[in-house]
């Protein structure tokens, strides 16, 4: 993989994780957000799954990279 593709994937997976975390935090701390979603547990579960998925993608990407590329990060 080229460095640009690796960097783009890394940025995307981190952004996905941070977005899901921000939304989950908002649900936990903002009663108005809860009112918009009657099944808050299901919504929270989706966000936890999104965080887990992004973490898994970051881990997989890291495992696929040759050591030489990882050292240049």
Buried (B, 14 or more C-beta within 10 A) or exposed (E): EEEEEBEEBBEEBBEBBEBBBEBBEEBEEEEEBBEEEEEBEEBBEBBEEBBEBBBEBBEEBEEEBEEEEEEEE
